[in-house]
Amino acid sequence: MRTCFTILGTLLLLLSSLPAHAQAQITIDASKITCDQFVHSKVGNPRIVAAWLSGFYHGQKGVTTVDMSAFDENVDQLEKFCYDEKNFHVRVMDAIERETKK
């Protein structure tokens, strides 16, 4: 039993002395994400970016619910718009605002 505690203590000592590996912190300005960056996963998975943007816009309106079928339709519509090469330079937030005004 004493040997078990000795081994456990040694392992804990070794683990605590290992340097912590810090991940790089990346900051993204969502207002500057272009359609090209969005659809080609240059700023992350498009569905994750879309979920963040959905939360942002719903938060502005004070809406706390998510209609998943509407979310899927909106993401499909945004991807369709952004996959068009002529729209690669359009900012995603501008594309969303254009489409919601229709």
N, C-alpha and C positions, 0 to 999 in steps of 0.2 A: 504494500500500500504506500509506504514511504517512497519507494522507487517511482511509483506512478506520479506522485506529487512533485518529485524532483524533475522528472522528465517534462511534466506539464509546465512547471515553473521555468525551466530552461527554454522551452518552446515559446512561452509568452515573452520572455526576455529577448529572445532572438527576433521575434516578430515586431516587438515594440522598437527595436533598434534599427529596423529597416527604414530607409528613406521613403517617405510618402511620394507617390507619383501623382503630380498635379496635372489635370487636363487643361489644355489651353482654353481660355474663355473667348468665345466669339460673340460679337455683338452685331446684330443685323438691323438696319433701319428698314422696317417693313414698307415704309412709304416709297422707297427707292427700288423695290424688287420689280424687275421687268418681266414681261411675259416669257421672254427667252430664258431668263434665270429660273422662272417658275416651272415651266414645262420640261426643262432639261435638267431638273434636280440640282441646279447649281447652288441653291441656298437651303437645300434639304428636300425631304420627300414632299412632293406637291400636296398630297392629302393632309399632311401634318401642317404645312404652311396654310392651306385652305381652312383647316380647323381653327388655327390661331386667328386668321382673319375673320372667320365667322364669329368667333368669340368676341373679337374686338368690336365688330359692328353690332352684334347683339347687346354687348355691354353698353354701347353708346345709347341704345334705345331702351335700356333697362329690361330687356327680354332675358329671362333666365331659363327658358326651355329651348330644346333643340328638336326640330322636326327632321329626322334622319333622311326621309325620302326627299324633302325639299333641299337638304344639304347636298345629297348625292346629285340631284338635278342641277343645282347651282354650280357644283364643282365640275360636272360634265360640260355645262355651258361655258364656264370660264376656261376650261382646258381647250374646248373647241375653238374659242376666240383666240386664245394665246398660241395654239399650234399653227395658226395661219401666219406664215413667215412675215407678211406685211405688218403684223401686230407685235413682232418681237421687241420692238423698242418701247411699246406702250407699258406704262407702269401698271402693275396688277391692281392697285387700289383705284386707279383711274378707270380701268376696264370694269371693275365691279360697280363703280358709281355710274358709268355709262349704261350698263346693263340694267341697273335698278331703276333708272329714269325712264326706261322704255315701257 
